[in-house]
Amino acid sequence: MTVKDIAALIEEFAPLGYQESYDNAGLIVGSPTTKVNRILLCVDVTPEVLDEALTKEVNLIIAHHPLIFSGIKRLTGANS
């Protein structure tokens, strides 16, 4: 399963159209084509969450609050 597949499942339950105008929802960092091996869920991405993800060899973090909230919006390698 890829990041894109998991994002599609989440968006079935919580469509991006429901976000507030100030929200920064969706894939923030990474590539949608990355194969997902382990997922970590959290409220906020903190240094401790990143340490846990590294220790547990997690390659997808799903956070309630966006890592980047204002200014730059995404780091996905895509131009759009």
Protein Blocks (a to p, Z undefined) as FASTA:
>chain_A
ZZklmmmmmmmmmgfklpcfkbcgdjfbdcfkbccfbdcddfbdcfklmmmmmmnopabd
cdfbafblghjfbdghpaZZ
